[in-house]
């Protein structure tokens, strides 16, 4: 499960699996990491991009799993949640993914840029329902 560019955003070489879907690196025939696909859609990735993009996904899942199980986080994010959030933000930045924002308040959730004065009051995981929200961008 990866966030991949849409087919219309890719070159014919990327759609056919000859070039990494995240960078312009040429892939040897059958090389790279197979991301699945069918018909004329055979996305593949170079190993470095695969690892970087995978880290962004893994850090989100770790953060989400913590938030679901942590009793402290039901009221407000605990220190562990903040550490996991920062790891996820850093992984997204390395992967070239856009800054996340809160669906509830609309503020950007980027601690390094100081977009939110109180980092514990806004997170895409803590909306008014205090349930994890997997639908942020």
C-alpha positions in Angstrom: 0.0 0.0 0.0 1.8 3.1 -1.3 0.8 6.6 -2.3 1.8 6.5 -6.0 1.3 9.2 -8.6 -1.8 8.8 -10.8 -1.3 7.1 -14.1 -1.9 10.3 -16.0 1.0 11.9 -14.1 3.5 9.3 -15.2 5.5 9.0 -18.4 4.9 6.0 -20.6 8.2 4.6 -19.4 7.1 4.8 -15.8 3.7 3.2 -16.5 5.4 0.3 -18.3 7.9 -0.2 -15.3 11.0 0.8 -17.2 11.5 3.9 -15.0 10.9 4.3 -11.2 7.5 5.9 -10.5 9.0 8.3 -8.0 12.3 9.4 -9.7 13.7 9.4 -13.2 16.0 6.3 -12.6 16.0 3.8 -15.4 15.3 0.2 -14.3 16.8 -2.9 -15.9 14.2 -5.2 -17.4 12.5 -6.9 -14.5 14.5 -4.8 -12.1 13.3 -2.6 -9.3 10.5 -3.4 -6.9 7.2 -4.5 -8.4 4.3 -2.5 -7.0 1.6 -4.5 -8.7 -0.5 -3.5 -11.7 -2.3 -4.8 -14.7 -2.9 -4.1 -18.3 -0.6 -1.2 -19.3 0.0 -0.2 -15.7 3.1 -1.9 -14.2 4.5 0.4 -11.6 8.0 -0.3 -10.4 10.3 1.6 -8.1 14.0 1.7 -7.5 15.1 0.4 -4.2 16.0 3.7 -2.6 12.7 5.3 -3.5 10.8 2.2 -2.3 12.5 2.4 1.1 11.9 6.1 1.5 8.2 5.8 0.5 7.9 2.7 2.7 9.3 4.6 5.7 6.6 7.3 5.3 3.9 4.6 5.4 5.4 2.7 8.3 5.8 5.8 10.4 2.2 6.7 9.9 1.0 3.2 10.8 3.2 3.2 14.0 1.7 6.6 14.9 -1.8 5.5 14.2 -1.5 2.2 16.1 -0.1 4.0 19.1 -3.0 6.5 19.1 -5.6 3.7 18.9 -4.1 1.8 21.9 -2.8 4.7 24.1 -5.2 5.6 26.9 -3.4 8.9 27.5 -3.9 9.9 23.8 -7.7 9.7 24.2 -7.5 13.1 25.9 -4.4 14.6 24.2 -1.3 13.3 22.4 1.2 11.9 24.8 5.0 12.4 24.4 5.3 9.1 22.5 2.6 10.2 20.1 4.5 13.5 19.5 7.7 11.6 18.8 5.9 9.3 16.4 4.3 12.3 14.7 7.6 14.0 14.2 9.1 10.8 12.8 6.2 10.6 10.4 6.5 14.3 9.3 10.2 13.8 8.7 9.7 10.6 6.7 7.0 12.4 4.6 9.4 15.3 3.9 12.2 12.9 2.9 9.7 11.1 0.5 8.7 14.4 -1.1 5.1 14.2 0.2 3.2 17.3 0.9 2.9 18.8 4.4 0.0 17.3 6.4 -2.8 19.4 7.6 -5.6 18.9 10.1 -9.0 18.2 8.6 -10.7 19.6 11.6 -9.1 23.1 11.9 -7.4 23.3 8.4 -4.0 24.3 9.9 -0.8 22.9 8.5 0.7 20.4 10.9 4.4 21.2 10.5 6.2 21.7 13.7 9.5 22.8 12.1 7.8 25.7 10.3 6.0 26.8 13.4 2.6 26.7 11.7 0.9 25.6 14.9 1.6 27.4 18.1 0.6 24.5 20.3 1.6 21.2 18.7 -0.4 19.2 21.3 -3.6 20.9 20.3 -3.7 20.0 16.6 -3.0 16.7 14.9 -4.6 14.8 12.1 -5.1 12.0 14.6 -7.1 14.1 17.1 -10.2 15.7 15.7 -13.3 16.4 17.7 -14.1 12.7 18.0 -10.7 11.8 19.5 -10.4 9.0 17.0 -7.6 8.4 14.6 -8.1 10.0 11.2 -6.5 8.3 8.3 -7.8 10.7 5.7 -5.4 13.6 5.8 -3.2 14.8 3.0 
